Structures are given as C-alpha cells and as structure tokens.
Amino acid sequence: MNFDALIIGGGPAGMSCALVLGSAKPKPFATNKHIGIIMHQKTSHLQNALLNNVLGLKPGTLGKDILENGRQQLKDLYPHVSQIEKEKVKSVSKITEGFIIETNKNTYKAKSIVIAVGYTSLLTIKGLENYIESHPQAAIEKDRIWLKNKNHLIEEGLYVAGSLAGWRSQFAMASGSGAQVATDILTQWNNGKHTKIHDKISS
C-alpha cells in the first residue's frame, strides 16, 4: 500500500497530525492524497495520564480515554485516513521517492513519514539510529532520547513529532507538535504556500 503521508504512532502527536491532515481533504491540493496512521498506542505515556491542566478538557479526563476517543473522532470525521491497527514498525528505509516502512505484518511505501512514538531509549525502529541523541529537555536520569531535527524535519520527507522531536512531555505540547507537522506537510502539498486548516461556524 502506498501513502503520500504515513504517521507512525497513535498518541497525541500522531493523532493530532492525522486529524489536521485529514481535515484538508476538501482542498484541491489534498483531495487525492492518501494518508495513513499506524495506531500503535501501547507505549503511549497517555495510557496512565490524568489531564487536569489542559485547556478545553474537563478536569479528570483520563489519557486512555483520549486515546480511544481520538481514534473514533478520526474515524467519524475523516474516514479516508487509513487507521492501521495491531502493527508495529520494525524498520524505515530511504528510497528514491520516499520511504519503505516494514511492520511485523506488512510493508508500505510513503512519500513522507512522521515518527510520533514515545521518547524512551527503548526505540527499536531500524533506520533511525543515526538520528538518535540524548533528549535536550529531559532530566539525564530519565534516559530520554530525541531524533535530531530542525523544526520537526529530520531530512526531506522524514518528520518527527511530539516529545521525540525534542519537546517536553506535556500533552498540549505533543498535540501542537503533531498539528505543526501536519501544516508543514500541507504547505509542501500546496506548492510551498503556507497552509493551515480552520473550521468555522457558518453565519
């Protein structure tokens, strides 16, 4: 299966990225784009989170509920975004026009990919080793990592989002990071014209 953009990771950064990309479908530059997200969530720090300090969320909201509700939101609003379940990425390889992504079950091709998995040193995706460094905004004893990047871009077509991009581990930061990457990809699809997607109340 071939994708124009494939997101690896179904946490707040990955799903926020998918939602923004999915919302662009009515735009001519995004109408025929094939978007996918590998919904691996087992290692997301949201599984154990209690969210009291996030704007717009009711105090007491559980991270695990955000993960589940986010999947449904993506499915309901943007069903054209392919949600790939029960697969874990094993390797990422650069090819002439994009990347090959191998999981424990399938092989995919994508013109652009977004790495949005956790920032622990247990990262096991082959092909990313050369980008791994000690996280610049985490306590040394936590042994956290980031994928070295500039404004979320590691190299052409290869993006990173969330805490793995170098941000501190806060839900709002991870979500915003994923949304930023989505607008960067949309800008690329829109021939370099800075692009963002807003929904508005009809008058």
VEXROZA-534377 format. One record per residue (C-alpha): residue number from 1; z negated, y, x negated. Coordinates in nm, 3 decimals, decimal comma, padded with zeros to 5 digits. Layout:
REM VEXROZA-534377
NUM  Z  Y  X
...
***
This chain:
REM VEXROZA-534377
1  00,000  00,000  00,000
2  00,094  00,344  -00,131
3  -00,104  00,665  -00,081
4  -00,045  01,031  -00,152
5  -00,423  01,067  -00,191
6  -00,678  00,787  -00,219
7  -01,051  00,863  -00,222
8  -01,286  00,618  -00,390
9  -01,631  00,633  -00,234
10  -01,758  00,681  00,121
11  -02,060  00,904  00,053
12  -02,090  01,274  00,144
13  -01,838  01,391  -00,117
14  -01,581  01,125  -00,034
15  -01,604  01,157  00,343
16  -01,604  01,539  00,331
17  -01,287  01,520  00,122
18  -01,130  01,278  00,369
19  -01,221  01,494  00,671
20  -01,063  01,806  00,524
21  -00,750  01,623  00,412
22  -00,723  01,453  00,749
23  -00,758  01,782  00,936
24  -00,445  01,918  00,766
25  -00,207  01,677  00,940
26  -00,061  01,945  01,177
27  00,054  02,145  00,875
28  00,416  02,079  00,770
29  00,319  02,013  00,407
30  00,069  01,741  00,510
31  00,232  01,580  00,815
32  00,379  01,283  00,631
33  00,110  01,239  00,369
34  -00,062  00,900  00,352
35  -00,437  00,938  00,295
36  -00,690  00,664  00,238
37  -01,058  00,624  00,155
38  -01,229  00,319  00,011
39  -01,551  00,323  00,211
40  -01,789  00,167  -00,041
41  -02,132  00,307  00,054
42  -02,391  00,054  -00,059
43  -02,495  00,252  -00,367
44  -02,494  00,595  -00,200
45  -02,819  00,785  -00,251
46  -02,789  00,887  00,114
47  -02,899  00,537  00,217
48  -03,263  00,640  00,158
49  -03,237  01,014  00,224
50  -03,430  01,225  00,475
51  -03,248  01,554  00,535
52  -03,474  01,844  00,633
53  -03,324  02,126  00,426
54  -02,954  02,115  00,519
55  -02,805  02,397  00,724
56  -02,682  02,275  01,062
57  -02,856  01,937  01,055
58  -03,154  01,867  01,277
59  -03,469  01,819  01,063
60  -03,547  01,450  01,032
61  -03,182  01,345  01,010
62  -03,150  01,026  00,809
63  -02,892  00,986  00,536
64  -02,797  00,639  00,655
65  -02,712  00,786  00,995
66  -02,492  01,049  00,831
67  -02,302  00,772  00,655
68  -02,245  00,579  00,977
69  -02,170  00,882  01,194
70  -01,934  01,020  00,932
71  -01,725  00,705  00,942
72  -01,698  00,735  01,319
73  -01,617  01,106  01,303
74  -01,335  01,038  01,060
75  -01,205  00,755  01,278
76  -01,221  00,956  01,601
77  -01,075  01,283  01,475
78  -00,832  01,169  01,208
79  -00,735  00,804  01,268
80  -00,433  00,847  01,040
81  -00,673  00,840  00,743
82  -00,694  00,475  00,639
83  -01,052  00,354  00,602
84  -01,060  00,060  00,363
85  -01,369  -00,150  00,425
86  -01,556  -00,411  00,221
87  -01,369  -00,347  -00,104
88  -01,499  -00,232  -00,439
89  -01,280  -00,070  -00,702
90  -01,258  -00,262  -01,029
91  -01,008  -00,052  -01,226
92  -00,791  00,259  -01,230
93  -00,474  00,273  -01,441
94  -00,237  00,562  -01,504
95  00,132  00,503  -01,430
96  00,436  00,731  -01,445
97  00,390  00,873  -01,095
98  00,022  00,839  -01,020
99  -00,222  00,553  -01,048
100  -00,276  00,184  -00,980
101  -00,611  00,106  -00,819
102  -00,735  -00,253  -00,824
103  -01,018  -00,366  -00,600
104  -01,185  -00,702  -00,562
105  -00,930  -00,780  -00,288
106  -00,616  -00,565  -00,320
107  -00,402  -00,340  -00,537
108  -00,299  00,011  -00,430
109  -00,081  00,289  -00,566
110  -00,168  00,657  -00,525
111  -00,017  00,982  -00,644
112  -00,364  01,140  -00,657
113  -00,708  00,983  -00,656
114  -01,056  01,123  -00,605
115  -01,353  00,948  -00,768
116  -01,652  01,014  -00,542
117  -01,900  00,741  -00,625
118  -02,259  00,768  -00,748
119  -02,351  00,925  -01,081
120  -02,559  00,643  -01,228
121  -02,485  00,482  -01,562
122  -02,402  00,162  -01,371
123  -02,049  00,289  -01,301
124  -01,822  -00,009  -01,365
125  -01,470  00,115  -01,284
126  -01,249  00,028  -01,579
127  -01,015  00,302  -01,695
128  -01,272  00,581  -01,663
129  -01,471  00,506  -01,980
130  -01,313  00,785  -02,185
131  -01,434  01,049  -01,940
132  -01,799  00,944  -01,913
133  -02,063  01,173  -02,063
134  -02,432  01,239  -02,007
135  -02,482  01,445  -01,689
136  -02,525  01,816  -01,777
137  -02,753  01,898  -01,481
138  -02,981  01,595  -01,455
139  -03,300  01,502  -01,637
140  -03,228  01,299  -01,951
141  -03,471  01,025  -01,849
142  -03,271  00,967  -01,529
143  -02,978  00,840  -01,739
144  -02,719  01,002  -01,511
145  -02,353  01,050  -01,601
146  -02,059  01,267  -01,509
147  -01,685  01,240  -01,556
148  -01,589  01,533  -01,773
149  -01,369  01,768  -01,575
150  -01,268  02,128  -01,521
151  -01,311  02,246  -01,162
152  -01,312  01,882  -01,042
153  -00,987  01,797  -01,221
154  -01,009  01,531  -01,494
155  -00,638  01,515  -01,559
156  -00,326  01,558  -01,350
157  -00,375  01,376  -01,021
158  -00,723  01,249  -01,111
159  -01,013  01,430  -00,944
160  -01,387  01,375  -00,930
161  -01,624  01,498  -00,658
162  -01,996  01,512  -00,590
163  -02,275  01,451  -00,840
164  -02,033  01,257  -01,061
165  -01,844  01,586  -01,105
166  -02,150  01,742  -01,271
167  -02,331  01,886  -00,970
168  -02,697  01,830  -00,899
169  -02,783  01,561  -00,647
170  -02,805  01,760  -00,323
171  -02,631  01,658  -00,001
172  -02,487  02,006  00,063
173  -02,352  02,028  -00,293
174  -02,186  01,688  -00,275
175  -02,026  01,765  00,061
176  -01,900  02,102  -00,060
177  -01,763  01,947  -00,376
178  -01,561  01,695  -00,175
179  -01,426  01,968  00,052
180  -01,327  02,176  -00,252
181  -01,130  01,886  -00,398
182  -00,953  01,838  -00,066
183  -00,842  02,203  -00,061
184  -00,722  02,168  -00,420
185  -00,506  01,872  -00,319
186  -00,380  02,058  -00,012
187  -00,292  02,355  -00,231
188  -00,089  02,123  -00,452
189  00,090  01,980  -00,147
190  00,155  02,334  -00,028
191  00,355  02,420  -00,341
192  00,061  02,592  -00,510
193  -00,019  02,829  -00,223
194  -00,397  02,847  -00,188
195  -00,484  02,647  00,120
196  -00,785  02,587  00,342
197  -00,810  02,443  00,690
198  -01,018  02,607  00,965
199  -01,069  02,505  01,327
200  -01,116  02,797  01,567
201  -01,226  02,838  01,926
202  -00,928  02,924  02,142
203  -00,967  03,252  02,329
***
